[in-house]
């Protein structure tokens, strides 16, 4: 069975981990495969998963006759899931399959347009209209038909309990973007959250909690800067907590990152595979892409990549730079600089603003409404046992 490498890798990734199918089913359809047989396999796997059937190389091959697939060497199927196929890059493989499909479609449209233009018997406006229609259909793509609407009663039968990573603050799959004016201390607060959570200390109440597996992907600061910034905090946290964060917390610092590139995103997923974090700190946002995030088109691939990480069942904390403009109250708007898409995306968006009352005091300002009620402090001051301490009102 022939087919592009991306097509083989996509099927192999899904057979190795069937959970990947739900991440890609809205990105690609069976019609996007250059090899129709491989497209039938993709569709068949989706049908199997919808019925709750297990999916792997053996169970899929057992469906060959049902799906009308002939002449396939079983050894080739096992090669789809070989060591060089990265399971958690399924989204990247799906994008590659879809991109190749769009390019094939474009070539067909261009060829048809040229043939029509050279056909003196064809009305040129009809040729142009046909090409425009074909382009719109290609842009829109095909519906997958995999969306499922559950009865409300089934949804209500689920549990309302929180799956906490940090009690009262963050649960799995939460997304927090923290902003602030220059020098407001947002980076220090982010580091405090990471170090204390890893030590088993709540980062704002300082009560004992279950230690959190923490991974930091810092695209701005160097290892030297991390050493200087957290040496005291990590040492004290090791003494007061139930786990030494210097041994259990992992930091990748000082690397240039373009998270929209498959190779860079794959490296981050590899680190997630190795360290299995419950809490991932990544950013700052403007350092994760090679250009400014000025509009929704700029933000879209960044959001898709970050949501792919969030699907790894972890909480995501990101630092961003605030814009320079003032709001209607005359205060600086602390929403992230660039695309408005970033404002509506996370569960929690807040910024640190210097208080006019005291240079060592900051107000924790919401630049978007919380999607759920949490116990984030309203104000914090520099000093105390830790770099930032909530101010009790």
VMD Tcl script that draws the C-alpha trace (Angstrom):
set ca {
  {0.00 0.00 0.00}
  {1.62 3.23 -1.10}
  {0.99 6.64 0.39}
  {2.90 9.66 1.57}
  {5.07 9.43 4.66}
  {2.75 11.83 6.49}
  {-0.24 9.60 5.70}
  {1.57 6.49 6.96}
  {2.81 8.30 10.07}
  {-0.66 9.63 10.86}
  {-2.24 6.18 10.73}
  {0.66 4.72 12.70}
  {0.36 7.37 15.42}
  {-3.36 6.71 15.80}
  {-2.88 2.94 15.95}
  {-0.18 3.40 18.59}
  {-2.41 5.72 20.66}
  {-6.06 5.83 19.62}
  {-6.59 8.99 21.74}
  {-4.81 10.90 18.98}
  {-7.80 10.37 16.69}
  {-9.97 12.86 18.53}
  {-7.24 15.49 18.12}
  {-7.06 15.10 14.34}
  {-10.56 14.12 13.28}
  {-11.53 17.75 12.70}
  {-8.29 18.51 10.85}
  {-8.35 15.88 8.13}
  {-10.87 13.57 6.41}
  {-10.54 10.32 4.49}
  {-10.83 12.32 1.26}
  {-7.61 14.20 2.07}
  {-5.49 11.07 1.63}
  {-3.68 10.74 -1.68}
  {-4.01 6.97 -1.39}
  {-7.75 6.14 -1.27}
  {-7.06 2.88 0.59}
  {-5.32 4.76 3.38}
  {-8.24 7.16 3.47}
  {-10.54 4.18 3.92}
  {-8.36 2.97 6.79}
  {-8.60 6.38 8.46}
  {-12.39 6.38 8.09}
  {-12.61 2.79 9.30}
  {-10.57 3.55 12.41}
  {-12.94 6.40 13.20}
  {-15.91 4.04 12.86}
  {-14.23 1.50 15.16}
  {-13.55 4.11 17.84}
  {-17.12 5.41 17.62}
  {-18.29 1.87 18.45}
  {-15.88 1.61 21.37}
  {-13.72 -1.02 19.68}
  {-9.98 -1.25 20.43}
  {-7.65 0.02 17.72}
  {-4.15 -1.29 16.98}
  {-2.35 -2.82 14.00}
  {-3.95 -6.26 14.49}
  {-7.55 -5.11 15.02}
  {-7.30 -2.71 12.08}
  {-5.92 -5.37 9.72}
  {-8.77 -7.68 10.75}
  {-11.13 -5.16 9.13}
  {-9.36 -5.20 5.74}
  {-11.92 -7.42 4.01}
  {-14.84 -5.47 5.46}
  {-13.33 -2.22 4.18}
  {-12.54 -3.72 0.76}
  {-8.76 -3.39 1.09}
  {-6.69 -5.98 -0.78}
  {-3.02 -6.77 -1.40}
  {-1.56 -5.23 1.75}
  {1.57 -6.72 3.31}
  {1.08 -6.96 7.08}
  {4.74 -6.10 7.72}
  {4.19 -2.73 6.06}
  {1.36 -1.92 8.46}
  {3.59 -2.57 11.46}
  {6.17 -0.20 9.96}
  {3.62 2.62 10.19}
  {4.15 2.58 13.97}
  {7.93 2.27 13.80}
  {10.31 4.05 16.17}
  {10.63 7.11 13.95}
  {6.89 7.78 14.13}
  {6.23 10.22 16.98}
  {2.83 9.41 18.46}
  {2.11 12.85 19.86}
  {2.93 14.51 16.55}
  {-0.34 13.19 15.09}
  {-1.65 16.75 14.79}
  {1.41 17.74 12.76}
  {1.02 14.69 10.52}
  {-2.64 15.58 10.00}
  {-1.75 19.14 8.99}
  {0.77 17.75 6.50}
  {-1.83 15.41 4.99}
  {-4.36 18.22 4.75}
  {-1.82 20.66 3.25}
  {-0.84 18.12 0.61}
  {-4.51 17.58 -0.19}
  {-5.08 21.31 -0.63}
  {-2.05 21.58 -2.92}
  {-3.34 18.74 -5.09}
  {-6.70 20.47 -5.24}
  {-5.07 23.75 -6.21}
  {-3.17 22.07 -9.03}
  {-6.39 20.55 -10.35}
  {-8.17 23.91 -10.22}
  {-5.29 25.70 -11.94}
  {-5.18 23.02 -14.64}
  {-8.92 23.30 -15.19}
  {-8.66 27.09 -15.31}
  {-5.90 26.96 -17.91}
  {-7.85 24.44 -20.01}
  {-10.93 26.65 -19.83}
  {-8.97 29.75 -20.75}
  {-7.53 27.99 -23.78}
  {-10.95 26.72 -24.86}
  {-12.32 29.50 -27.07}
  {-15.75 27.87 -27.01}
  {-16.13 28.24 -23.25}
  {-17.50 31.54 -21.92}
  {-14.57 33.01 -19.92}
  {-16.83 34.31 -17.12}
  {-18.24 30.81 -16.66}
  {-14.70 29.44 -16.43}
  {-13.81 32.08 -13.82}
  {-17.00 31.42 -11.84}
  {-16.33 27.69 -11.84}
  {-12.79 28.24 -10.59}
  {-14.03 30.54 -7.83}
  {-16.59 27.96 -6.72}
  {-13.97 25.22 -6.68}
  {-11.60 27.41 -4.66}
  {-14.30 28.16 -2.08}
  {-15.12 24.47 -1.74}
  {-11.43 23.71 -1.30}
  {-11.06 26.43 1.32}
  {-14.10 25.33 3.28}
  {-13.00 21.69 3.32}
  {-15.20 18.70 3.94}
  {-17.23 18.08 7.11}
  {-16.08 15.02 9.03}
  {-19.46 13.99 10.38}
  {-17.80 12.91 13.63}
  {-19.38 15.52 15.90}
  {-21.53 13.93 18.58}
  {-24.32 15.64 20.53}
  {-25.08 13.97 23.86}
  {-28.40 14.11 25.71}
  {-28.32 16.75 28.44}
  {-29.13 14.04 30.98}
  {-25.89 12.23 30.09}
  {-23.90 15.43 30.58}
  {-25.62 16.15 33.93}
  {-24.86 12.62 35.12}
  {-21.15 13.44 35.13}
  {-19.18 14.54 38.19}
  {-18.86 18.21 39.21}
  {-15.70 17.55 41.24}
  {-12.55 19.48 40.37}
  {-9.44 17.74 39.11}
  {-7.05 20.05 40.91}
  {-3.42 20.60 40.05}
  {-3.14 23.50 42.53}
  {-6.19 23.46 44.84}
  {-8.41 26.49 44.43}
  {-6.31 27.91 41.56}
  {-5.77 25.55 38.64}
  {-7.20 22.25 37.53}
  {-6.17 20.08 34.63}
  {-6.62 21.71 31.20}
  {-6.93 25.20 32.65}
  {-5.16 27.95 30.72}
  {-3.84 31.05 32.50}
  {-2.20 34.02 30.79}
  {-0.45 36.40 33.18}
  {0.53 39.89 32.04}
  {1.87 43.00 33.70}
  {3.63 46.27 33.22}
  {7.41 46.19 32.90}
  {8.95 45.49 36.28}
  {5.64 44.57 37.91}
  {7.02 41.17 38.91}
  {5.01 38.77 36.75}
  {8.04 36.61 35.95}
  {8.90 36.40 39.64}
  {5.34 35.35 40.48}
  {5.34 32.73 37.72}
  {8.58 31.27 39.10}
  {7.15 31.29 42.61}
  {4.13 29.33 41.37}
  {6.36 26.78 39.66}
  {8.88 26.25 42.47}
  {6.40 26.15 45.35}
  {3.96 23.87 43.55}
  {6.81 21.46 42.78}
  {7.80 21.52 46.47}
  {4.28 20.73 47.64}
  {3.54 24.25 48.87}
  {0.50 26.20 47.72}
  {1.91 29.26 45.90}
  {-0.52 31.78 47.43}
  {-1.76 30.29 50.72}
  {1.57 28.52 51.48}
  {-0.29 25.50 52.87}
  {1.01 21.99 52.20}
  {-0.37 20.40 49.01}
  {0.42 17.33 47.00}
  {3.66 18.06 45.09}
  {3.05 18.92 41.47}
  {5.08 17.66 38.51}
  {6.27 20.89 36.88}
  {7.91 21.52 33.51}
  {9.07 24.98 32.41}
  {9.75 25.91 28.78}
  {11.31 29.37 29.00}
  {11.94 30.91 25.59}
  {13.30 34.19 26.96}
  {15.50 33.72 30.03}
  {18.77 31.81 30.24}
  {19.85 29.13 32.69}
  {22.14 31.70 34.34}
  {19.18 34.00 34.95}
  {17.21 31.11 36.42}
  {20.06 30.26 38.78}
  {20.24 33.79 40.10}
  {16.48 34.20 40.35}
  {15.39 31.01 42.13}
  {18.39 29.89 44.16}
  {17.00 31.25 47.44}
  {13.34 30.41 46.76}
  {14.06 26.83 45.68}
  {16.32 26.21 48.68}
  {13.73 27.53 51.12}
  {10.97 25.58 49.38}
  {13.03 22.41 49.73}
  {13.27 23.03 53.49}
  {9.59 23.89 54.03}
  {7.93 21.63 51.48}
  {7.53 17.88 51.20}
  {9.67 17.54 48.06}
  {12.86 19.16 46.82}
  {11.91 21.16 43.69}
  {15.58 21.34 42.71}
  {15.42 17.61 41.97}
  {11.90 17.20 40.62}
  {11.13 20.39 38.70}
  {12.50 20.52 35.14}
  {13.43 23.65 33.18}
  {14.34 24.09 29.52}
  {15.66 27.65 29.30}
  {17.31 29.86 26.73}
  {16.13 28.03 23.60}
  {14.84 29.79 20.49}
  {11.37 28.38 19.81}
  {8.90 28.52 16.95}
  {6.06 26.45 18.35}
  {4.28 26.53 14.98}
  {7.09 24.41 13.50}
  {6.51 20.69 13.78}
  {10.09 19.97 14.86}
  {10.02 22.47 17.73}
  {6.53 21.45 18.87}
  {7.58 17.81 18.66}
  {10.52 18.52 20.99}
  {8.17 20.05 23.56}
  {5.84 17.05 23.33}
  {8.90 14.82 23.78}
  {9.74 16.63 27.03}
  {6.13 16.24 28.14}
  {6.42 12.50 27.42}
  {9.60 12.24 29.47}
  {8.66 14.35 32.50}
  {4.85 13.90 32.46}
  {4.09 17.34 33.95}
  {0.79 18.21 35.55}
  {1.66 21.90 35.20}
  {3.42 23.37 32.16}
  {4.81 26.91 32.22}
  {5.61 28.09 28.70}
  {6.41 31.46 27.21}
  {6.42 34.32 27.02}
  {3.92 34.11 24.17}
  {5.68 36.55 21.87}
  {8.81 34.38 22.04}
  {6.99 31.25 20.86}
  {6.48 32.50 17.28}
  {8.93 34.09 14.82}
  {6.91 37.28 14.26}
  {4.51 39.60 16.04}
  {1.03 38.33 16.93}
  {-0.83 41.20 15.30}
  {-4.07 39.56 14.19}
  {-6.17 36.42 14.48}
  {-4.33 34.76 11.58}
  {-1.05 35.22 13.48}
  {-2.59 33.89 16.70}
  {-4.37 30.86 15.21}
  {-1.37 28.51 14.75}
  {-0.01 29.49 18.17}
  {-3.35 28.70 19.84}
  {-3.66 25.38 17.99}
  {-0.17 24.33 19.12}
  {-0.79 25.33 22.74}
  {-4.17 23.61 22.80}
  {-2.43 20.46 21.58}
  {-0.23 20.63 24.67}
  {-3.23 21.30 26.88}
  {-4.81 18.10 25.53}
  {-2.02 16.24 27.34}
  {-4.20 16.67 30.45}
  {-2.10 19.36 32.09}
  {-2.65 22.93 33.25}
  {-1.02 25.59 31.10}
  {0.43 28.85 32.48}
  {1.75 31.46 30.07}
  {3.34 34.85 30.49}
  {2.60 37.63 28.00}
  {3.46 41.28 27.54}
  {0.69 43.81 28.06}
  {-0.14 46.41 25.44}
  {0.77 50.06 25.88}
  {-2.69 51.57 25.37}
  {-4.81 52.92 28.21}
  {-8.31 51.68 28.95}
  {-11.46 53.72 29.43}
  {-10.49 54.32 33.08}
  {-7.19 55.86 32.03}
  {-5.22 52.93 33.42}
  {-2.96 50.86 31.20}
  {-4.82 48.00 29.52}
  {-3.18 44.80 30.74}
  {-4.62 42.55 28.01}
  {-1.95 40.73 25.96}
  {-0.33 42.74 23.23}
  {-1.46 41.81 19.72}
  {-4.39 39.71 18.54}
  {-7.72 39.98 20.35}
  {-8.02 36.20 19.94}
  {-5.68 35.84 22.92}
  {-8.18 37.66 25.14}
  {-11.03 35.20 24.69}
  {-8.96 32.03 24.67}
  {-7.77 31.23 28.23}
  {-9.88 30.33 31.24}
  {-8.11 33.02 33.25}
  {-6.49 36.24 32.13}
  {-5.00 38.56 34.74}
  {-2.31 41.16 35.06}
  {-0.18 42.69 37.80}
  {-0.49 46.46 38.15}
  {1.55 48.65 40.50}
  {-0.64 50.07 43.24}
  {-0.58 53.87 43.59}
  {-0.64 53.38 47.36}
  {2.65 51.50 47.74}
  {5.47 50.69 45.26}
  {5.79 47.23 46.82}
  {2.09 46.45 46.32}
  {0.40 45.18 43.13}
  {-3.24 44.77 42.23}
  {-4.17 41.52 40.47}
  {-6.40 42.80 37.68}
  {-8.68 40.66 35.51}
  {-8.48 41.64 31.84}
  {-11.04 38.97 31.04}
  {-13.77 37.39 33.14}
  {-12.89 34.10 34.84}
  {-14.62 31.07 33.37}
  {-14.86 29.52 36.81}
  {-14.64 30.78 40.37}
  {-11.15 30.51 41.85}
  {-9.20 31.88 44.81}
  {-6.63 34.07 43.06}
  {-5.50 36.90 45.36}
  {-6.74 40.43 44.68}
  {-3.51 42.11 45.81}
  {0.03 41.01 46.60}
  {3.05 42.64 48.16}
  {6.76 42.08 47.76}
  {8.44 40.50 50.73}
  {7.67 38.11 53.54}
  {8.77 34.49 53.46}
  {8.40 34.41 49.68}
  {8.93 36.91 46.83}
  {5.17 37.62 46.61}
  {2.69 37.37 49.47}
  {-1.09 37.90 49.14}
  {-2.32 41.03 50.90}
  {-5.24 40.20 53.17}
  {-7.97 42.84 52.99}
}
mol new
graphics top color blue
foreach p $ca { graphics top sphere $p radius 0.5 }
foreach p [lrange $ca 0 end-1] q [lrange $ca 1 end] { graphics top cylinder $p $q radius 0.2 }
display resetview
